[in-house]
Amino acid sequence: MSRPPRKATITLDAAQAADLRAPWNGAGGFQTLGPALAGRLNRTNEIELDDEEVGIIIRHMSYVSSGFRDRVRHIFRNHLTALMNVP
């Protein structure tokens, strides 16, 4: 029997929310997910992420150093670290 997908709600600060809402250049991967997530960000800068989305975000945060990776880290790193209870 499978479990329902887990959800995590995070609240972005103003700078993180602005970074998520800024244009995502290119096509595919996070350039598709970024705008979709930005569209779901509510007026109090909360967003609900499912397990698949969290996995995609973590994968993009682990890529070779780039401005794109740094942007994803800026938006999500502290929130995902807190969800995993990692010091």
C-alpha positions as CSV (number, residue, x, y, z in Angstrom):
1,M,0.0,0.0,0.0
2,S,1.5,3.3,-1.0
3,R,1.5,6.4,1.2
4,P,0.1,9.7,0.0
5,P,2.8,12.1,-1.2
6,R,4.2,14.3,1.7
7,K,3.9,18.0,1.4
8,A,6.1,20.7,3.0
9,T,5.0,24.4,3.3
10,I,7.8,26.9,3.4
11,T,7.7,30.7,3.8
12,L,10.2,32.7,1.7
13,D,11.6,36.0,2.9
14,A,11.0,39.0,0.6
15,A,14.4,38.6,-1.2
16,Q,13.9,34.9,-1.8
17,A,10.3,35.5,-3.1
18,A,11.6,38.2,-5.5
19,D,14.3,35.9,-6.7
20,L,11.7,33.1,-7.4
21,R,9.4,35.5,-9.2
22,A,12.1,37.0,-11.4
23,P,12.3,35.7,-15.0
24,W,13.9,32.3,-15.5
25,N,15.8,32.3,-18.8
26,G,16.2,29.1,-20.9
27,A,14.0,26.1,-21.3
28,G,13.6,22.8,-19.5
29,G,14.5,21.6,-16.0
30,F,14.2,24.3,-13.4
31,Q,13.5,26.9,-16.0
32,T,10.1,25.2,-16.2
33,L,9.7,24.4,-12.5
34,G,10.8,27.9,-11.3
35,P,8.0,29.8,-13.0
36,A,5.4,27.2,-11.9
37,L,6.5,27.5,-8.3
38,A,6.5,31.3,-8.5
39,G,2.9,31.1,-9.8
40,R,1.9,29.1,-6.6
41,L,3.6,31.5,-4.2
42,N,0.8,33.1,-2.2
43,R,0.7,36.8,-1.0
44,T,2.4,35.9,2.3
45,N,5.3,34.2,0.3
46,E,4.2,30.7,1.4
47,I,4.5,27.7,-1.0
48,E,3.7,24.1,-0.7
49,L,6.2,21.6,-2.2
50,D,5.7,17.9,-2.7
51,D,8.4,15.2,-2.4
52,E,9.1,15.3,-6.2
53,E,9.6,19.0,-6.2
54,V,11.9,18.9,-3.1
55,G,14.0,16.2,-4.9
56,I,14.3,18.4,-8.0
57,I,15.3,21.4,-6.0
58,I,17.9,19.4,-4.1
59,R,19.3,18.0,-7.4
60,H,19.6,21.4,-8.9
61,M,21.3,22.7,-5.7
62,S,24.0,20.1,-6.1
63,Y,25.0,21.0,-9.6
64,V,28.4,22.5,-10.5
65,S,28.8,26.1,-9.4
66,S,26.9,28.5,-11.6
67,G,24.7,31.5,-11.2
68,F,21.7,29.3,-11.7
69,R,22.6,26.9,-8.9
70,D,23.4,29.8,-6.7
71,R,20.0,31.3,-7.3
72,V,18.2,28.0,-6.5
73,R,20.3,27.7,-3.3
74,H,19.5,31.3,-2.3
75,I,15.8,30.6,-2.5
76,F,15.5,27.2,-1.0
77,R,18.7,26.1,0.9
78,N,17.8,27.3,4.5
79,H,14.3,26.0,4.2
80,L,15.2,22.5,3.0
81,T,18.0,22.2,5.5
82,A,15.5,23.0,8.3
83,L,13.0,20.4,6.9
84,M,15.7,17.8,7.1
85,N,16.8,18.9,10.6
86,V,20.4,19.2,9.4
87,P,22.6,21.5,11.5
